[in-house]
Structure formats: C-alpha cells, structure tokens
C-alpha cells in the first residue's frame, strides 16, 4: 500500500480538497466527488464549467460513478490508517476505574465514610467496614461487587425495575434480562464484554485522531511553505517584469528623443535659411533706401551742371524688386517621422492587447473564478492569416519602428529611383519600409539612451560586486569584506586554485552576469597603475595574455602612470586625461555593450565597447603599484 502514498494528491477532489467520495468523471476527463460537483453546478447554473480546466457544457452532462477510482481511494484510506504517524512515546490512556475525588460515593449504610465497592445485588454502596459481611458471610458470596457507582438508579431498567446487565449495540442502550425478549433479533452482550470491546475501539479511534492531527499539522506547514514559495516566485517575476518595462521605457524615451531631435534639426535647417534670406533682404533694403535718398538730393540741386552730372550717374544704377525665395520645411519628411510615431503607437497597442488577451487565460487550471474559452488550449484573441507578401514587409519590432534615418538620407538627397518608389506608395499605406532599422540600429539606439542617462538613473541598475578570493593573485590583498583590493607588501599565502591569476596581479568578481543590465562603481585611492574592466570566466590565468585587455576575452580601462587607455584584444585606445577617482561600469548583456563613466559632479563617458558577448561576464580589476587600492562602492 505504501506505493499509493505519492498519489494522495492525485486522489483528492480539487473542490473539497479531501479524498474522493463516490467520484464521478466529467467528459473532459477530470474527477470530482459526486456531491461536490453536483453542488457546484447547482449553484453556478448553465452554462456548466469543469472546475479544473473550465471546459464549457451548455447541457449538463450525465455523470457516472468511477468504480475503479473508488477502489483505489479505499485502498489508500486503509493504508493511511495503518501508517498514521503518532508522537514518540504516546500511548492511548486507560479508562478510569474509580470515581474521581470530586465524585466520591458515600456509604449507603453509615452515610459518612467513603464507599469502596458497590453491590449490584444489594443495589447499595459500602465502605470498608460495612463491606465485611460480603466477604465473611456465605450468603453474600454470589453478590457482584464493582468499583463505586455514583448513581445506582441509572443501573436499573426504568421499564422492568431490574438491573441492566446487557448492552445492545444495535440500539446503543443498556438493557435488563427481561428486555432481552424485545431484543432477540439483536446481539446483546454483557456489560463487561461490551465495555472491553468499546474501550478497545475508542483507543483505536483516539490513535487514528492523533495521527490525523499530526497529518493536519504537517499539511498546514506544507501549505504555508507552498504559499511562501508562491510569494517568492511572484515577487521575482514582478521584479523581472519591472526590469523589462524599465528597458522598454528606455527604448521609448530614446525613440522620442530621436524623433524630436530630427524635427528640431529640420526646424533649424529652415530657420537658418530664413535668417540668411533676412540678412540679404535687409542689405538690399538699405541699398534701395540709400539710392532713394541720393535721388532726392539730386533733384534738390539748383545748379544745372551738378544736377546733370549726378542724375546721369544715378540713372545708370538699376534695382530689382524684392524677391523671397521659396523656403519651407520638408513636410513629407515630417510626415514620415510622425507616421513612424503613429506606427509605433499602433503596434504597441496591438501587442498590449495580445498580452492582455493571453493574460486572461488561467495560469493554474484549478483556480476558481477564472474565465477560459471553450477550447482551453487555443488563444482567446482572433488570429488572421497573413499573406506571404505581407509577412516579408512586416515590421521587425516595436522599438525599431520609432527611429527613421536622417532627412538627408531619405528625401533631399535620395536617388531618382528611391524618390519614384516613395511617390508610388499609396496614401493609406505605411511609408516606413525604406526606413526600417536592423538589429544593429536598435542596439545603437539603446546605447545612445544609456549614454544620456544621469547617475541617478544608472543607480537603478546597481549590482553588489564581491571579489573572488579564489581568483586573487598572491600579490593582491583583499579586505573590507572582499570589496577592496590592494597591492600587498608581502606575498599572500593563498592556497592553489585553478582559477587563481598567476602572472598578473588581478582579481575577478565572485558573481557572473549572463543577461540583464548591471552597474557598479569603483573608487581609486591611487590611480597610477590600476585597471577596471570585465572578462569571460575562460580568460587565461597565466602568461602575458592573461592581463586585462590583452586578449579577446576582456575589456578594460587602464591607468598606467599618467596615461589612460582603453584595451581590448591587445589593441590600445588612448583616452583624454581625467582627475576623477571614481569609475562607473555599466554592463548591458542583452544589447552587447559596456560603458565606463567618470563619476564626479557630472557623469562623463570615458569609453564604450560594443560586442556580441558569448559567455558569462565577471567584473575584473588590476592593481600594480604599491599603495594602489580599488574599493567597490556600496550600491546604496
């Protein structure tokens, strides 16, 4: 029977949470207690739903008893009764044989002393002194004695006024020998035998109850443990969703900033042209004004010779009417930009609606109150067939549709063939097809968004970094609860480890990062010979190629005396000098880049690497000069 215990949960009704009682099977294949399912369907009414999978039946199904399942449940219950766990050292209590001090019986003869025996023939209780005749005289030898009885009148049959000496289990009452005539179809037994039998049964029942209480206590603990696990799982998923939405917000903010910037650039282009035209017109107006004044002066001259000389000169000066060249914003380009925002909005609405429709499906098939379609395994939102031609032209992603290229690459400077293609697009069709960015463009937009973030925004991705003792070089001393690394005065006696650096005085972080966005800051007390970076766990631990940045498995920013450089794959990029003593490292595993910031009153970007990371990444540090110390800053 022990092999049935793991099936206890499967043999339980999901409505009453107890073992099946007369189980029935629904057409969808699920089992419930017949009474539980009947009450559920009676209360809910039509249409009838399966409480487990929520399948809908417009006509109430005819259900039949599952006889095989009944037999299995019966065997399980018998096995459980035989295997009930009891507290250590517990035994059923024995039945009390004498009355307690609060219910002591007085001697019916002297009415003073406490009775020690009750005679069921004399129907009286006697103390030790007045009980002597029952022991000394042969006349009392056949009298039945027993422990003192409080109420002797209850021992008499009220109908026949005789002593009740038998017990009828069928009617659950004590009877006298005259009553045996009325109970001849029953099976009466003497009181002593009935008492012994019932005492044995009550002890067994008490044993079962103790075992069930123990099982209930364990079940309560199990429910609390599962409840706590559900809370932890839900909290973890909430944090993951929050992280995903933070990234989506960053993408949307970057798209908004990009589109806004392009509109501003177009506005600036047209405004600059208008400024130039204004200056030309202003100069032309001034020239005409001067010519007018000179003409008026010539007409005012009285000397005929001077008038002819001046007038002839002015007559040769010609002027043209003021002309304003046609300058306007590229409305087609503005329309394309605005259309990209509308497309993003439309596509987001579609995705949000699909997510909401999917979220309506129950995650756990037994949850009551969940609404589910008639066919549980099909999505609840309509699916329409898309022709192959439309599939090819479908937008790659939500965020990708939000960032068109610059106007100089689309309208003003496009080839005649591209312009013709743009003109052939119908008015109601999406005009973003020539502008669709690829995955690299999306990564660039995400990188651009993080480069523009403030320190407070970056601190939202803070990660606690702890240095790994097993990777530390013998010249690197660790302190501050493994958050500080410095050059030791004497070699450290670290035990050998395959992950330990042998050639370069370096140390790695304890935890690796495979996905997500992570940010940490490092404080440098003496930034003359040190480095801060990231690396794969597979990076070499010995040889010149094991130094940060001197291989393809690491990226770093390094201070070598007064020189600052960025290193990767043994390629150096000299960086501008900086007085900052704190470095922030932002690692985005999902979009493939790492940014090193100089942290002061304001953040400034020291260098950024873009790479398609193929392994888990670890924080890594290099210290060389005596007195150099790197401290991992607290995430708070």
C-alpha positions, 0 to 999 in steps of 0.5 A: 500500500505504501506505493499509493502514498505519492498519489494522495494528491492525485486522489483528492477532489480539487473542490473539497480538497479531501479524498474522493467520495463516490467520484464521478468523471466529467467528459473532459476527463477530470474527477470530482466527488459526486456531491461536490460537483453536483453542488457546484453546478447547482449553484453556478447554473448553465452554462456548466464549467469543469472546475479544473480546466473550465471546459464549457457544457451548455447541457449538463452532462450525465455523470457516472460513478468511477468504480475503479477510482473508488477502489483505489481511494479505499485502498489508500484510506486503509493504508493511511490508517495503518501508517498514521504517524503518532508522537514518540512515546504516546500511548492511548490512556486507560479508562478510569476505574474509580470515581474521581475525588470530586465524585466520591460515593458515600456509604449507603449504610453509615452515610459518612465514610467513603464507599469502596465497592458497590453491590449490584445485588444489594443495589447499595454502596459500602465502605470498608467496614460495612463491606465485611459481611460480603466477604465473611458471610456465605450468603453474600458470596454470589453478590457482584461487587464493582468499583463505586457507582455514583448513581445506582438508579441509572443501573436499573431498567426504568421499564422492568425495575431490574438491573441492566446487565446487557448492552445492545449495540444495535440500539446503543442502550443498556438493557435488563434480562427481561428486555432481552425478549424485545431484543432477540433479533439483536446481539446483546452482550454483557456489560463487561464484554461490551465495555472491553470491546468499546474501550478497545475501539475508542483507543483505536479511534483516539490513535487514528485522531492523533495521527490525523492531527499530526497529518493536519499539522504537517499539511498546514506547514506544507501549505504555508511553505507552498504559499511562501514559495508562491510569494517568492516566485511572484515577487521575482517575476514582478521584479523581472517584469519591472526590469523589462518595462524599465528597458522598454521605457528606455527604448521609448524615451530614446525613440522620442528623443530621436524623433524630436531631435530630427524635427528640431534639426529640420526646424533649424535647417529652415530657420537658418535659411530664413535668417540668411534670406533676412540678412540679404533682404535687409542689405538690399533694403538699405541699398534701395533706401540709400539710392532713394535718398541720393535721388532726392538730393539730386533733384534738390540741386539748383545748379544745372551742371551738378544736377546733370552730372549726378542724375546721369550717374544715378540713372545708370544704377538699376534695382530689382524688386524684392524677391523671397525665395521659396523656403519651407520645411520638408513636410513629407519628411515630417510626415514620415517621422510622425507616421513612424510615431503613429506606427509605433503607437499602433503596434504597441497597442496591438501587442498590449492587447495580445498580452492582455488577451493571453493574460486572461487565460488561467495560469493554474487550471484549478483556480476558481473564478477564472474565465477560459474559452471553450477550447482551453488550449487555443488563444482567446484573441482572433488570429488572421492569416497573413499573406506571404507578401505581407509577412516579408514587409512586416515590421521587425519590432516595436522599438525599431519602428520609432527611429527613421534615418536622417532627412538627408538620407531619405528625401533631399538627397535620395536617388531618382529611383528611391524618390519614384518608389516613395511617390508610388506608395499609396496614401493609406499605406505605411511609408516606413519600409525604406526606413526600417532599422536592423538589429544593429540600429536598435542596439545603437539606439539603446546605447545612445539612451544609456549614454544620456542617462544621469547617475541617478538613473544608472543607480537603478541598475546597481549590482553588489560586486564581491571579489573572488578570493579564489581568483586573487593573485598572491600579490593582491590583498583583499579586505573590507569584506572582499570589496577592496583590493590592494597591492600587498607588501608581502606575498599572500599565502593563498592556497592553489586554485585553478582559477587563481591569476598567476602572472598578473596581479588581478582579481575577478568578481565572485558573481557572473552576469549572463543577461540583464543590465548591471552597474557598479562603481569603483573608487581609486585611492591611487590611480597610477597603475590600476585597471577596471574592466570585465572578462569571460570566466575562460580568460587565461590565468597565466602568461602575458595574455592573461592581463586585462585587455590583452586578449579577446576575452576582456575589456578594460580601462587602464591607468598606467602612470599618467596615461589612460587607455582603453584595451581590448584584444591587445589593441590600445585606445588612448583616452583624454586625461581625467582627475576623477577617482571614481569609475562607473561600469555599466554592463548591458548583456542583452544589447552587447555593450559596456560603458565606463563613466567618470563619476564626479559632479557630472557623469562623463563617458570615458569609453564604450565597447560594443560586442556580441558577448558569448559567455558569462561576464565577471567584473575584473580589476588590476592593481600594480603599484604599491599603495594602489587600492580599488574599493567597490562602492556600496550600491546604496 
